[in-house]
Amino acid sequence: MLFSIGLVSTFITGGLTGIILGDSTLDINVHDTYFVVAHFHLVMGISALYGMFAGIYHWFPKMFGRMLNKNLGYVHFWATAVCAYGVFFPMHFIGLAGLPRRYYTNTNFPLFDDLQNVNVLITTFAIIGGFFQLVFLYNFFSSIFYGKRTVQNPWKSNTLEWTAPIKHIHGNWEGEIPHVHRWPYDYSKPGHDDDFVPQDVPMKEGEEQLHH
């Protein structure tokens, strides 16, 4: 869930700078600078990574029958979130200062010497952020063998994929395919003791189908 929220954050913050790049008057000043690098990688890079991580954390129990370590997951998210903004947020400012992208060195241009400290900061965040991806890799591979064994529906989800047994079999379900009796978001429904009602649970007599 944290990585899903992080995706929304980077997609919005990175997307807002696209409005600037879409304005020809403003784009003249920041075209081919690090402002474009920051905008593009927040939207297409970090957001995509967050989506990938969110999917892995979500589907890991179904793939391997075990849970990832939650505490290591928190460490991974917050370190990644801080370092991602630590890398790309300062790039907006050096882009506004005119630092061009695609130059392998800036030492030939004395007017950019004052930006060197910012580049060092960006590099530091990038190295730290890369290091913390090792935490994720350790969590992933160690949890395959030593993670806490999960139940069939660890997220208490209503949708059908969490009614399938955690077995790698053809067809997902053994025997008859479950029937869908209700929509996939019957949470906190009146008349039910549980906070969630799976789709394969038949409707009770007099129960109304809730639509929002």
PyMOL commands that set and color helices and strands:
alter all, ss='L'
color gray80, all
select helices_A, chain A and resi 2-21+24-30+34-64+70-96+110-146+160-163
alter helices_A, ss='H'
color red, helices_A
deselect
rebuild
show_as cartoon
